[in-house]
Amino acid sequence: MIKGPNLELRVKRRQLRRLPPGRIPLPWRRGLAPRWRQSGLGLLVQNYWCKKGLCYFKTISGRAGRTCSNLSLCTLAFFFWGVGGWANRSEPQTMPFLRPRTNPQTLWREWDRKAQKNGLKRTVYSVNGDEYTGEWRDNKKHGKGTQIWKVNGARYDGDWENGKRNGFGTYSIPDPATGEYKKVYSGEWKHGKRQGFGTNFSSDEELFEGYWFNGKKSGWGRMYFTDCSVYEGEWLNDKPNGYGMLRLPNENRYEGSWKDGKKHGQGKFFYFEKGQFYSGVWNEDIAKCGTMIDFGRENALQPTSFPIPQLQMVDASAVLEEAKSMFLEVEDENV
């Protein structure tokens, strides 16, 4: 190999050793040889050594004495050997320089820059089998795109930012029976989680529409349950918290405070089927202290046997007589 700052010329050692002894001196093949012995061959080699089957030459000159000490600035004039051995040519042959070496680190950076994904791309398959079709920026999903996860077949169509779901998007999963995609959530996202206003479809008969924070129901929202009951009000960490109204399938309704999904604090409960109304304090879904009154008793579907008595100051003897007469009326009816 002829080796300079920006040049390498490789010569195989076995090619030198195959030459007949009369054509090239043995000392030259073994290492350094006298200058006059090398010059007689038409090729002057001042520093020569072999390593791993390749021979390296430092300074080379032709018979005319032209020396090429700086191989990066001149054209190497040399004589080459033919089939019959070394052949002195009347005109030196010119050899073009090899391509200058490039810093490996520079090449790595250039290749990495070209490999970066930017703009609109076709489907890109991850090692784990996930698929993404859409826009990129700086090798990250950015813009509009569609992601399909191999593990469960789920699909997301919408906005991306710096590799995460950000903006408006729809998350769907395949139906095991039909294979068709069914919406699970459609709304706003932030940092890969549901955040902002969105609609969640738990099933065909149950859905939530309202606000989310960090992937959980938080803020105002309306929930339609499978049993046809509806809750509308405030939420925190996926549970009713704050003020809200719950309407049951039998039209009974609660309006008041909630805590961790239970009636807690001041609240009102309308028993429309019985025609009664309770207003007072609740503790973990249990009415603790309040007032129960009749409310629309005449239109109730299942009114109580007796109306709730009104509290008032009356004559004690009159109350006793009224109670006695009512008891006698009930006794006569049973007879």
C-alpha positions in Angstrom: 0.0 0.0 0.0 1.3 3.5 -0.9 0.2 5.5 2.0 0.1 9.3 2.4 -2.1 11.9 4.2 -5.0 11.3 1.7 -3.9 8.3 -0.4 -3.6 4.6 -0.1 -2.3 2.2 -2.7 -2.5 -1.5 -1.8 -0.1 -4.1 -3.2 -0.5 -7.7 -2.1 2.6 -9.4 -0.6 2.1 -12.6 -2.5 2.3 -10.7 -5.8 5.8 -9.5 -4.8 6.9 -13.0 -3.7 5.7 -14.7 -6.9 8.1 -12.7 -9.0 11.2 -14.7 -10.1 14.3 -14.0 -8.0 16.1 -12.7 -11.1 13.5 -10.1 -11.7 13.5 -8.5 -8.2 16.2 -8.8 -5.5 15.4 -11.0 -2.5 16.5 -8.4 0.1 13.9 -6.0 -1.3 11.2 -8.6 -0.9 12.2 -9.1 2.7 12.2 -5.5 3.7 14.6 -2.6 3.0 17.0 -2.9 0.1 19.9 -0.7 -1.2 18.7 2.3 -3.2 20.7 1.3 -6.3 19.2 -2.2 -6.3 15.7 -0.8 -6.2 16.5 1.9 -8.8 17.7 -0.7 -11.2 14.2 -2.1 -11.3 12.7 1.2 -12.4 11.0 1.7 -9.0 12.6 3.2 -5.9 11.2 2.2 -2.6 12.7 3.9 0.5 10.5 2.6 3.2 8.7 -0.6 2.8 6.9 -3.0 5.1 4.2 -5.6 5.0 1.3 -6.3 7.4 -1.6 -8.7 7.1 -0.8 -9.5 3.5 -0.5 -5.8 2.3 2.8 -4.0 1.6 3.1 -0.3 2.5 5.4 2.1 0.7 6.2 5.6 2.1 8.4 7.3 -0.6 8.5 6.3 -4.3 10.2 7.7 -7.3 10.7 6.8 -10.9 14.0 6.1 -12.7 14.3 9.7 -13.7 14.6 10.7 -10.1 11.2 12.4 -9.7 10.4 11.9 -6.1 6.8 12.1 -4.7 7.3 12.7 -1.0 3.9 14.4 -0.5 1.5 12.0 -2.2 -1.5 14.3 -1.7 -0.1 17.0 -3.9 1.3 15.2 -6.9 0.5 12.5 -9.4 2.4 9.3 -8.8 4.6 8.2 -11.7 5.6 4.6 -11.6 6.4 1.5 -13.7 4.4 -1.6 -13.3 5.2 -5.2 -14.0 3.6 -7.2 -16.7 3.2 -10.9 -17.4 6.9 -11.5 -17.9 8.0 -9.5 -14.9 8.9 -5.9 -14.4 8.6 -3.9 -17.6 10.3 -0.5 -18.0 7.8 1.8 -19.9 9.1 4.7 -21.9 6.4 6.9 -20.5 5.4 6.7 -16.8 1.8 5.6 -16.2 -0.3 7.9 -14.1 -2.5 6.7 -11.3 -5.5 8.8 -10.0 -5.6 9.5 -6.3 -8.1 7.6 -4.2 -11.0 9.6 -2.7 -9.8 11.5 0.3 -10.7 10.0 3.6 -13.6 11.5 5.5 -13.9 11.8 9.3 -16.0 8.8 10.4 -17.9 11.0 12.8 -18.9 13.3 10.1 -20.2 10.5 8.0 -22.2 9.1 10.9 -23.8 12.5 11.4 -24.6 12.8 7.7 -26.2 9.3 7.5 -28.1 10.0 10.7 -29.5 13.2 9.3 -30.6 11.5 6.1 -32.2 8.7 8.1 -34.3 11.2 10.2 -38.0 11.0 9.3 -39.5 14.3 8.3 -42.7 15.3 6.5 -45.4 13.0 5.1 -44.3 9.3 5.1 -45.9 6.1 4.1 -46.5 3.4 6.6 -43.6 2.8 9.0 -43.4 -0.5 10.8 -41.9 -0.7 14.3 -39.9 -3.6 15.5 -42.8 -4.7 17.8 -45.2 -4.7 14.8 -46.9 -1.4 15.4 -47.8 0.6 12.2 -47.9 4.4 11.7 -48.9 6.3 8.6 -48.7 10.1 8.7 -46.5 13.1 9.2 -43.1 13.3 11.0 -40.8 15.9 12.3 -37.3 15.3 13.7 -37.9 11.5 13.6 -41.0 11.9 15.8 -44.7 11.6 14.9 -45.9 15.1 14.4 -49.0 16.3 12.7 -51.8 14.2 11.3 -51.3 10.4 11.5 -52.8 7.0 12.1 -51.3 4.5 14.6 -52.3 0.8 14.8 -51.0 -1.3 17.8 -50.3 -4.9 17.1 -50.8 -6.1 20.6 -54.6 -5.4 20.7 -55.3 -4.1 17.2 -56.3 -0.7 18.6 -56.2 2.3 16.3 -55.8 6.1 16.8 -56.6 8.7 14.1 -55.8 12.3 14.9 -53.2 14.8 15.9 -49.6 14.1 17.1 -47.0 16.3 18.6 -43.4 15.3 19.4 -44.3 11.6 19.2 -47.4 11.7 21.5 -51.1 12.1 20.9 -51.8 15.8 21.2 -54.9 17.6 19.9 -58.1 16.1 18.6 -58.2 12.3 17.9 -60.2 9.2 17.9 -59.2 5.9 19.7 -60.9 2.7 18.5 -60.7 -1.0 19.1 -61.8 -3.9 16.8 -65.0 -5.8 17.6 -64.0 -9.4 18.4 -67.1 -10.7 16.6 -67.2 -8.6 13.4 -63.6 -7.2 13.3 -65.0 -3.7 12.7 -63.6 -0.8 14.6 -65.7 0.6 17.4 -65.1 4.0 18.9 -63.8 4.1 22.5 -62.9 7.8 22.8 -63.2 10.8 20.6 -62.0 14.1 21.8 -59.0 16.1 22.9 -55.6 14.7 24.0 -52.5 16.1 25.6 -49.2 14.3 26.2 -50.7 11.0 25.1 -53.6 11.1 27.6 -57.2 12.2 27.4 -57.4 15.9 28.4 -60.0 18.5 27.5 -63.5 17.8 26.2 -64.3 14.4 24.9 -66.7 11.5 24.6 -66.0 8.1 26.0 -68.0 5.1 24.8 -67.8 2.4 27.5 -70.4 0.2 25.6 -73.3 0.6 23.2 -75.5 1.7 26.1 -73.1 3.6 28.3 -71.1 6.8 27.5 -69.6 9.8 29.1 -69.4 13.3 27.5 -67.5 15.9 29.4 -64.0 17.1 30.5 -60.9 15.1 31.2 -57.7 15.7 32.9 -54.6 13.5 32.8 -56.7 10.6 31.4 -59.5 10.8 34.0 -62.9 12.4 34.2 -62.4 15.7 35.9 -64.6 18.8 35.6 -68.2 19.0 34.3 -69.6 15.9 32.6 -72.7 13.9 31.8 -72.7 10.1 32.3 -75.4 7.8 30.7 -75.4 4.5 32.6 -76.5 1.1 31.3 -79.6 1.0 33.6 -80.8 4.3 31.9 -79.9 6.5 34.9 -78.1 9.8 34.2 -75.7 11.8 36.2 -74.8 15.4 35.3 -72.5 17.5 37.3 -68.9 17.8 38.6 -66.3 15.0 38.5 -62.9 14.4 40.0 -60.6 11.4 39.3 -63.4 9.4 37.5 -65.9 9.9 40.3 -68.8 12.3 41.0 -67.3 15.1 43.2 -68.9 18.4 44.0 -72.4 19.4 42.9 -74.4 17.1 40.7 -77.8 15.6 39.8 -78.6 12.0 39.5 -81.8 10.9 37.7 -82.9 7.3 38.2 -84.9 5.1 35.7 -88.1 5.5 37.9 -87.8 9.3 37.7 -86.5 9.7 41.2 -83.9 12.4 41.4 -81.1 13.6 43.7 -79.7 17.0 43.6 -76.9 18.0 45.9 -73.3 17.4 47.0 -71.2 14.4 46.1 -67.9 13.0 47.4 -66.0 10.0 45.9 -69.1 8.9 44.0 -71.5 9.0 46.9 -74.1 11.4 48.2 -72.4 13.4 50.9 -73.3 16.8 52.3 -76.4 18.9 51.7 -78.8 17.4 49.2 -82.4 16.9 48.1 -84.0 13.7 47.0 -87.3 13.6 45.1 -89.3 10.4 45.6 -91.7 10.8 42.7 -93.1 7.3 42.8 -94.2 7.9 46.4 -94.9 11.5 46.2 -92.4 12.5 48.9 -89.4 14.9 49.1 -86.4 14.8 51.5 -84.1 17.7 52.1 -81.2 17.5 54.5 -77.7 16.1 55.2 -76.3 13.0 53.7 -73.3 10.9 54.7 -72.0 8.3 52.2 -75.3 7.7 50.5 -77.3 7.7 53.8 -79.8 10.4 54.8 -78.7 11.5 58.3 -80.6 14.6 59.2 -83.3 16.4 57.3 -87.0 17.0 56.6 -89.4 14.6 54.7 -92.6 16.1 53.3 -95.3 15.0 50.9 -94.7 16.2 47.4 -97.2 15.6 44.6 -98.8 12.7 46.5 -102.0 12.8 44.5 -100.1 12.0 41.3 -97.7 9.5 42.7 -97.6 6.0 41.3 -97.0 4.2 44.7 -98.1 6.7 47.4 -97.6 5.7 51.1 -100.5 4.5 53.1 -100.6 7.6 55.2 -99.5 11.1 54.5 -96.8 12.6 56.5 -98.3 14.6 59.3 -97.6 18.3 59.4 -95.9 19.6 62.5 -98.0 22.3 64.3 -99.2 23.4 67.7 -102.6 21.9 68.5 -104.7 20.9 71.5 -103.5 17.6 72.9 -107.0 16.3 73.6 -108.0 17.1 70.0 -105.0 15.1 68.7 -106.0 12.2 70.9 -109.6 12.2 69.6 -108.5 12.4 66.0 -106.1 9.5 66.4 -108.8 7.4 68.1 -111.3 8.1 65.3 -108.7 7.1 62.7 -108.0 3.9 64.5 -111.7 3.0 64.7 -112.1 3.6 61.0 -109.2 1.3 60.1 -110.6 -1.4 62.5 -114.1 -1.2 60.8 -112.5 -1.6 57.4 -110.7 -4.8 58.5 -113.9 -6.3 59.9 
